[in-house]
Amino acid sequence: MSEGLMKMWVALSAIGLMFIAVFSIMLSRSKLSGIFQVIVSLFAWICMIVAGILILIVVFSGPVKG
């Protein structure tokens, strides 16, 4: 697998993690309460932090050589 294709999959997985985080926060704020709300919110924050780190890696690794 080429380096460019690998970067694409990493970026796509980061975007997927961001969507999971958004829907988790929406679920925890509207439907859940108590300890379940805290657990789902913590999961969402972890997903968002991991996604941010992955995007930073992709962006700062520079362009792919042809």
C-alpha positions as a Markdown table, in Angstrom:
| # | Residue | x | y | z |
|---|---|---|---|---|
| 1 | Met | 0.0 | 0.0 | 0.0 |
| 2 | Ser | 1.4 | 3.4 | -1.0 |
| 3 | Glu | 2.1 | 6.1 | 1.5 |
| 4 | Gly | -0.6 | 8.4 | 0.1 |
| 5 | Leu | -3.2 | 5.7 | 0.4 |
| 6 | Met | -2.2 | 5.0 | 3.9 |
| 7 | Lys | -2.5 | 8.7 | 4.8 |
| 8 | Met | -6.0 | 8.7 | 3.2 |
| 9 | Trp | -7.1 | 5.8 | 5.4 |
| 10 | Val | -5.7 | 7.4 | 8.5 |
| 11 | Ala | -7.5 | 10.7 | 7.7 |
| 12 | Leu | -10.7 | 8.9 | 6.9 |
| 13 | Ser | -10.6 | 7.0 | 10.2 |
| 14 | Ala | -10.0 | 10.3 | 12.0 |
| 15 | Ile | -13.1 | 11.7 | 10.4 |
| 16 | Gly | -15.1 | 8.7 | 11.4 |
| 17 | Leu | -13.9 | 9.1 | 15.0 |
| 18 | Met | -15.1 | 12.7 | 14.9 |
| 19 | Phe | -18.6 | 11.6 | 13.7 |
| 20 | Ile | -18.7 | 9.0 | 16.5 |
| 21 | Ala | -17.7 | 11.7 | 19.0 |
| 22 | Val | -20.5 | 14.1 | 17.8 |
| 23 | Phe | -23.2 | 11.5 | 17.9 |
| 24 | Ser | -22.0 | 10.2 | 21.3 |
| 25 | Ile | -22.2 | 13.8 | 22.8 |
| 26 | Met | -25.6 | 14.3 | 21.3 |
| 27 | Leu | -26.8 | 11.0 | 22.8 |
| 28 | Ser | -25.3 | 11.7 | 26.2 |
| 29 | Arg | -26.8 | 15.2 | 26.5 |
| 30 | Ser | -30.3 | 14.3 | 25.3 |
| 31 | Lys | -31.0 | 10.8 | 26.4 |
| 32 | Leu | -28.7 | 9.8 | 29.2 |
| 33 | Ser | -28.2 | 10.8 | 32.7 |
| 34 | Gly | -26.0 | 10.0 | 35.7 |
| 35 | Ile | -23.0 | 7.7 | 35.3 |
| 36 | Phe | -23.9 | 6.6 | 31.8 |
| 37 | Gln | -23.8 | 10.3 | 30.6 |
| 38 | Val | -20.3 | 10.6 | 32.1 |
| 39 | Ile | -19.1 | 7.4 | 30.5 |
| 40 | Val | -20.4 | 8.2 | 27.0 |
| 41 | Ser | -19.1 | 11.8 | 27.2 |
| 42 | Leu | -15.7 | 10.5 | 28.3 |
| 43 | Phe | -15.7 | 8.1 | 25.3 |
| 44 | Ala | -16.6 | 11.0 | 23.0 |
| 45 | Trp | -13.7 | 13.1 | 24.3 |
| 46 | Ile | -11.3 | 10.3 | 23.9 |
| 47 | Cys | -12.5 | 9.8 | 20.3 |
| 48 | Met | -12.1 | 13.5 | 19.5 |
| 49 | Ile | -8.6 | 13.6 | 21.0 |
| 50 | Val | -7.4 | 10.6 | 19.1 |
| 51 | Ala | -9.0 | 12.0 | 15.9 |
| 52 | Gly | -7.2 | 15.3 | 16.4 |
| 53 | Ile | -3.9 | 13.6 | 16.9 |
| 54 | Leu | -4.4 | 11.5 | 13.8 |
| 55 | Ile | -5.2 | 14.6 | 11.7 |
| 56 | Leu | -2.2 | 16.4 | 13.1 |
| 57 | Ile | 0.0 | 13.5 | 12.0 |
| 58 | Val | -1.4 | 13.5 | 8.5 |
| 59 | Val | -1.2 | 17.3 | 8.1 |
| 60 | Phe | 2.3 | 17.7 | 9.5 |
| 61 | Ser | 3.8 | 14.7 | 7.8 |
| 62 | Gly | 4.0 | 16.7 | 4.6 |
| 63 | Pro | 3.1 | 15.9 | 1.0 |
| 64 | Val | 3.6 | 12.5 | -0.5 |
| 65 | Lys | 6.4 | 12.1 | -3.1 |
| 66 | Gly | 5.1 | 11.0 | -6.5 |
